[in-house]
Amino acid sequence: MHSVRDSGGFSTVSSTSPGNEGCWVPAVSLESLLSEVRSPYLLKVDCEGCEADLVSREPHAVEAFKYIILKSHPHVTGIPHERLISSIEGLGFTCRRLGVTVSDATTFYCTKR
């Protein structure tokens, strides 16, 4: 379970409103989700800083996809774009930058080689 307080402020439930305790939501691994999918096609990752953790903890699950659209948040993770993308490319993908957004968050598009 994860608290919406850990969402970096990107939640449909405001955790800063007076008297609001927030809420808890269930968390699942990518590996467990894959057990319910026949042919994983596209992985879209925009989790406000969990992307590096996902790639390092579940590389075999990430490898199962044909395409990845990922937003990198080095200002949150402390991990430079280049290091994260190198890890993904080490899993057999070719990645290209799609653009820079607010606070150095950058979107990448990766295809399986």
N, C-alpha and C positions, 0 to 999 in steps of 0.2 A: 504494500500500500504506500502511496505517496501523497503528501499534502499538497494542495494547490498553492500553498505558501512557497513551495519549491519551484514554481513554474516560471520564475523570473518576472512575474507580473502579467504574464500572458495567459489569462484564464477568463472563462465566462463567469466565474464566481469571484467577486471582489473580496480579497482577504484583508483589505485595509479599511473597510467600512466599520464604523463603531458597532460593537456587539457581534460582529460576524466572526465566528470561529473558523471559517473556511470549511473545507470538506476533505474527506479522504477518498481517493479513487484507487481501484485495483490496478496493479502493475503486472504485466506479463512479459516474458522474454520473447525475442524475435524467434528463437528456436521453437518455442511452444506454439507460436502462431503458424509457423511453417508446417507443423504437423497436421494442420487443417486445410492446407492449400496443395493442390495437385501440381501446378506449374507456376511457380513464382515468377512474375514478369518484371514488375516495377516496384522498387523500394524508394519511397519518398521520406526523407529524414529532415525534419525541421523541429528539433526538440530543444531549442534554446540552450545548447551546450552539452547535450548528452551524446552528440554524434561521435566524438572520439572514443568515448567509453563503449559505445555500441560496436564500433569497428574493432577495438582491441579485445573486447570480451566475447564477441560472437562472430569471429571471422568466417566460420563455416556457414553460418546462417546468411551472412552478407553475400558470400560467394554463390549462393543458390539463385540469386536474381540475375536477370539479363541486363537490366538498366537500373541506375541509381540517380535520383535527383536529391542532392544533399546541400544543406546550408551549413556552412562552417562558421563557428563563433569563437575565434581565437581570443577575443577580449574576455570571454567567459571561461574558456577551458585552459588558457595559457599555452595551447598547442597551435603552432603556426599552421596556416593553410597547407603549406608545402609538405609538412610532416604528415598531416592527416591524409592528404591526397596520395602521397607516396605509399602509405599503408594500404590504401584502397587499390592502387595500381599494382601493388605486390600480390593482390588477390586475383589478378588477371583482368583488370579493367583498364580502359583508357579514359581519362577524365579531361574535361575542358571547363574553363571558367565561363559562367554565364553573365556575371555582373557583380557589382559591389552594392550593398545596401547600407542601411544605417549602422553605425558603430562597427564598421569593418566586417560585418557578417557578409559572406560571399557565397553565392550559389554555384554549384558545380553539377555538370551532367556527365555521367560515367556510363560507358557501354562495355559489356563483356567482350574480350578479344577472342 
